[in-house]
Amino acid sequence: MKVDKFEVAFRRHWLCYHTSMMTSGFSMDSEEVMVEMEETGSSSDSQPGQAAPFSVVSGLRIILIGEREAGKSAVGNAILGRGVFDTVGVRTREAVRQQGEVAERQVTVVDTPGWEWFPSRGSSLGVRREIVRGVSLCQPGPHAVLLVVPLSFTFTRRERQAAEEHVELLGERTWGHTVVLFTVKGGRLKDSTLEEEVEESEELWGLVERCGGRYHALYGRPRKGHDAVAELLEKLDNMVAKNRGELLSSEEILEEAREKEEEEERRHQEEDREREDDLRRVREALRELEMEEETEEVQGEGEEATEESTRQQRGRRRYTEEKSDTGVESSSADPTSAPPHLTWSDLKTIVSQRCKTQ
């Protein structure tokens, strides 16, 4: 879908504004965050969904989500600076947690199974459960969600819908803690920039907009200490600082996911009951049709029997009349009995009488 040039210009200014805010305007060091929380009365005894005062050196918990073969495991290895996640010929089938020290602070990364290129209801129950279970591997909850999107082909509306629905498995609040991370391979952007790709694509733009304009890109297979990896961690720190250290509560996410699963199970049971009722009504309708057909067949057989009986009665009357005309007496008083046996003399008499009448 081609985007109007004025719309592209607006998006460019919008993205520039949010990008500058991520790298400067909203950036706070750990002391500023601590002071902010002390002034608002926050304490180490935080409420559910609210972390203790965040410090850049205290630790960072990240969960990676994305479609299959998006490069999530490679991103996890790049962040931690070592090959802790399998990336060669192995498909991630369950949520996996790895930890490491990065820039003198503890970083936890959780890799999750990827979904197919269709909405969350089309994903297997196992994939959805593992994505939700991933938050329980970084208690009390993740600070950031990296939505990994491969920029190796055209991003479609179907893929955007799938990404949005899988993010929302973790709750609507997740968008405020999410950064879109594009993985770029080969010469995908040799004729354009990442900014142009985002600005000119309706679907990429919509996804980035849901994340408050936060996005980043890693090219090829980045290594520890790579500028792009360092910039990514800086953006995550700024986002966490903007959120005042608030994290996504694992308990709340798991409880909400459990309620959604129970609701979905009830919906499936209701759909099954409706299908059974429909089948029952169809069977009853078929039985009624069969009974009507059987009744019509019986009526038809009765009419045929009546017609046959009428024909037989007419035949008997005609035979009786012929006997009366010829003067031949019946050997039986029963008019329905079979015609009597005729002798030669009887036949001669009948023939001579007919000749006289003619």
C-alpha positions in Angstrom: 0.0 0.0 0.0 1.5 3.3 -1.1 1.7 6.0 1.6 1.1 9.7 0.8 4.2 11.8 0.8 2.8 14.2 3.4 2.0 11.2 5.6 5.6 10.0 5.2 6.9 13.5 6.2 4.6 13.5 9.3 5.9 10.0 10.3 9.5 11.1 9.8 9.1 14.0 12.2 7.1 11.9 14.7 9.8 9.2 14.7 12.6 11.7 15.0 10.9 13.3 18.0 10.4 10.0 19.8 13.9 8.7 18.9 15.4 11.9 20.4 13.3 11.6 23.5 14.5 8.0 23.9 18.1 8.9 23.7 18.0 12.2 25.6 14.8 13.8 26.9 13.6 10.8 28.9 17.0 9.6 29.9 17.7 9.6 33.6 20.6 8.1 35.5 19.9 5.8 38.4 20.2 8.6 41.0 17.5 10.7 39.3 15.2 7.6 39.3 15.9 7.0 43.0 15.1 10.6 43.9 11.9 10.6 41.8 10.7 7.5 43.6 11.6 8.8 47.1 9.7 12.1 46.3 6.5 10.1 45.3 6.7 8.0 48.4 7.8 4.8 46.6 9.7 2.2 48.8 11.3 -1.1 48.4 8.0 -2.7 49.4 6.5 -2.2 45.9 3.0 -3.0 44.8 2.3 -5.8 42.3 3.6 -4.7 38.9 5.9 -2.0 40.5 9.5 -2.9 40.9 11.8 -1.7 43.6 13.7 1.6 42.6 15.5 0.8 39.4 19.2 1.2 39.0 21.1 0.7 35.8 23.7 -1.4 37.6 21.1 -3.5 39.6 20.0 -5.7 36.7 18.0 -5.8 33.5 15.5 -8.5 32.6 14.5 -8.9 29.0 12.1 -11.3 27.3 12.4 -12.0 23.5 9.3 -12.7 21.4 8.8 -13.0 17.7 7.8 -15.3 14.9 9.7 -18.4 13.9 13.2 -17.8 12.4 13.1 -14.1 13.3 16.6 -14.4 14.9 15.6 -14.2 18.6 18.3 -16.6 19.8 21.0 -14.7 17.9 19.8 -11.5 19.5 20.0 -13.1 22.9 23.6 -14.2 22.2 24.5 -10.7 21.0 23.2 -9.1 24.2 24.9 -11.5 26.5 28.1 -11.6 24.4 28.3 -15.4 24.1 26.6 -18.3 22.4 24.3 -19.5 25.2 21.3 -19.9 22.9 21.3 -22.5 20.1 21.0 -20.9 16.7 22.1 -23.7 14.3 19.5 -26.2 13.1 17.6 -26.1 16.5 14.1 -24.7 16.9 13.3 -23.2 20.3 10.4 -25.2 21.6 10.2 -23.9 25.2 11.1 -20.7 27.1 14.8 -20.7 28.0 16.6 -18.3 30.5 20.2 -17.3 30.3 22.1 -14.7 32.4 25.4 -12.9 32.1 27.2 -9.8 33.2 27.0 -6.9 30.7 28.6 -3.5 31.4 29.1 -4.4 35.0 25.5 -5.3 35.7 23.5 -8.6 35.6 21.4 -9.1 32.5 18.8 -11.8 32.2 17.5 -12.8 28.8 14.6 -15.2 28.2 14.2 -16.7 24.7 10.7 -18.0 23.7 9.4 -20.2 20.9 8.4 -18.4 17.7 4.9 -18.4 16.2 3.8 -19.1 12.7 2.8 -16.3 10.4 -0.8 -16.1 11.5 -2.8 -14.7 14.5 -2.4 -16.0 18.0 -5.5 -18.2 17.8 -3.7 -20.1 15.0 -0.6 -20.7 17.1 -0.4 -23.9 19.0 -1.4 -23.8 22.7 2.1 -24.9 23.6 3.7 -21.8 21.9 1.3 -19.4 23.6 1.8 -21.1 27.0 5.6 -20.9 26.7 5.5 -17.2 25.8 3.5 -16.5 28.9 5.6 -18.9 31.0 8.7 -16.9 29.9 7.8 -14.1 32.2 7.9 -16.5 35.2 11.6 -17.2 34.4 12.6 -13.6 35.2 10.9 -12.9 38.5 9.5 -10.6 39.7 9.0 -9.7 36.1 10.7 -8.4 32.9 11.7 -4.7 32.5 11.6 -4.9 28.7 10.1 -6.9 25.8 12.0 -7.1 22.6 9.6 -7.8 19.7 12.0 -9.3 17.1 10.9 -8.7 13.5 13.0 -10.0 10.5 13.3 -7.3 7.8 14.1 -9.8 5.1 10.8 -9.5 3.2 7.7 -7.4 2.9 5.9 -7.1 6.3 2.2 -7.9 5.7 -0.9 -7.0 7.6 -1.3 -10.6 8.6 2.1 -10.6 10.2 1.4 -7.3 12.0 -1.8 -8.8 13.4 0.0 -11.9 14.6 2.7 -9.8 16.3 0.1 -7.6 18.1 -1.9 -10.5 19.3 1.1 -12.3 20.7 2.4 -9.2 22.5 -1.1 -8.9 24.1 -0.8 -12.4 25.5 1.3 -10.6 28.1 -1.4 -7.9 28.7 -2.2 -4.5 27.2 0.3 -2.8 29.4 3.1 -4.7 27.6 3.2 -2.1 24.8 4.6 0.5 27.2 7.6 -1.9 27.8 8.2 -3.0 24.2 10.8 -2.1 21.7 10.6 -3.4 18.1 13.9 -4.9 17.1 14.5 -5.4 13.4 17.0 -8.1 12.4 18.4 -7.2 9.0 20.3 -9.8 6.9 22.3 -9.4 3.7 21.7 -6.4 1.5 18.1 -5.9 2.5 18.6 -2.1 3.0 21.1 -1.5 0.3 18.7 0.8 -1.6 16.9 2.4 1.4 17.3 3.2 5.1 15.5 1.6 8.0 13.7 4.9 8.6 12.4 4.9 5.1 11.2 1.4 5.4 9.3 2.2 8.6 7.9 5.4 7.3 6.7 4.0 4.0 5.2 0.8 5.3 1.7 1.0 6.7 2.2 -2.2 8.7 5.7 -1.5 10.1 4.6 2.1 11.0 1.5 0.8 12.8 3.6 -1.7 14.8 6.2 0.9 15.8 3.5 3.4 16.7 2.0 0.9 19.1 5.4 0.8 20.9 5.6 4.5 21.2 8.0 4.9 18.3 10.6 2.7 19.9 12.6 0.6 17.5 16.1 -0.5 16.8 18.0 -2.7 14.2 20.7 -5.3 14.4 22.5 -6.2 11.2 23.9 -9.6 10.4 25.4 -11.3 13.5 26.4 -8.6 15.9 29.0 -9.3 18.5 29.4 -8.3 22.1 30.6 -4.7 22.4 29.2 -3.9 18.9 27.9 -0.3 18.7 24.4 -1.5 17.7 24.2 -3.8 20.8 25.4 -1.0 23.1 22.8 1.4 21.6 20.1 -1.2 22.0 20.9 -1.6 25.7 21.0 2.2 26.1 17.5 2.5 24.6 16.2 -0.2 26.9 17.7 1.6 29.9 16.1 4.9 28.8 12.7 3.1 28.4 13.0 1.6 31.9 13.9 4.9 33.3 10.9 6.5 31.6 8.7 3.8 33.2 10.3 4.8 36.6 11.6 1.3 37.0 8.2 -0.2 36.7 8.2 -3.8 35.4 5.7 -6.2 34.1 4.4 -8.3 37.0 4.9 -12.0 36.4 2.1 -12.8 38.8 -0.4 -10.5 37.1 0.5 -11.7 33.6 0.2 -15.4 34.6 -3.1 -14.8 36.4 -4.5 -12.9 33.4 -3.3 -15.6 31.0 -5.0 -18.2 33.2 -8.3 -16.3 33.1 -8.0 -15.9 29.3 -7.3 -19.6 28.9 -10.3 -20.5 31.1 -12.5 -18.1 29.1 -11.3 -19.6 25.8 -12.0 -23.1 27.2 -15.5 -22.0 28.1 -16.0 -20.5 24.7 -14.8 -23.7 23.0 -17.2 -25.8 25.2 -20.1 -23.5 24.2 -19.2 -23.8 20.5 -19.0 -27.6 20.9 -22.5 -27.6 22.5 -23.9 -25.4 19.7 -22.4 -27.8 17.1 -23.9 -30.7 18.9 -27.3 -29.0 19.0 -27.1 -28.2 15.3 -26.2 -31.8 14.5 -29.1 -33.0 16.7 -31.5 -30.7 14.8 -30.2 -31.9 11.5 -30.6 -35.6 12.5 -34.2 -34.9 13.7 -35.0 -33.2 10.4 -33.6 -36.1 8.4 -35.7 -38.6 10.5 -38.8 -36.5 9.8 -38.1 -36.5 6.1 -37.5 -40.3 6.1 -40.8 -40.8 8.0 -42.6 -38.7 5.4 -41.1 -40.6 2.6 -42.1 -44.0 4.2 -45.7 -42.7 4.7 -45.9 -41.6 1.1 -44.6 -45.0 0.0 -47.3 -46.8 2.1 -50.0 -44.6 0.8 -48.8 -45.2 -2.8 -48.9 -49.0 -2.2 -52.4 -48.7 -0.8 -53.6 -46.8 -3.8 -52.1 -49.3 -6.1 -53.8 -52.2 -4.2 -57.1 -50.3 -4.4 -56.8 -49.8 -8.1 -55.9 -53.5 -8.6 -58.9 -54.6 -6.5 -61.1 -52.3 -8.6 -59.8 -53.8 -11.8 -60.5 -57.3 -10.5 -64.0 -56.4 -9.6 -64.7 -54.9 -13.0 -63.3 -58.0 -14.6 -65.7 -60.2 -12.5 -68.7 -58.1 -13.4 -67.9 -58.2 -17.1 -67.5 -62.0 -16.9 -70.8 -62.4 -15.1 -72.6 -60.2 -17.7 -71.1 -62.3 -20.5 -72.4 -65.5 -18.9 -75.8 -64.0 -18.5 -75.9 -63.0 -22.1 -75.0 -66.5 -23.3 -77.3 -68.3 -20.8 -74.5 -70.3 -19.3 -75.0 -70.9 -15.6 -72.2 -70.6 -13.2 -71.2 -73.8 -11.4 -70.7 -71.7 -8.3 -73.0 -69.4 -6.5 -70.0 -67.2 -5.5 -69.7 -64.4 -8.1 -66.1 -63.9 -7.2 -65.2 -67.5 -7.9 -63.2 -68.5 -11.0 -65.1 -69.1 -14.3 -66.5 -72.7 -14.6 -65.1 -75.4 -16.9 -66.9 -75.3 -20.3 -67.7 -78.5 -22.2 -67.8 -78.9 -26.0 -71.6 -78.8 -26.0 -71.6 -75.5 -24.0 -69.2 -74.0 -26.6 -71.4 -75.1 -29.5 -74.4 -73.6 -27.9 -72.6 -70.3 -27.3 -71.3 -70.1 -30.8 -74.7 -70.9 -32.4 -76.5 -68.3 -30.3 -74.0 -65.6 -31.3 -74.5 -66.6 -34.9 -78.2 -66.2 -34.6 -77.9 -62.8 -33.0 -75.7 -61.6 -35.8 
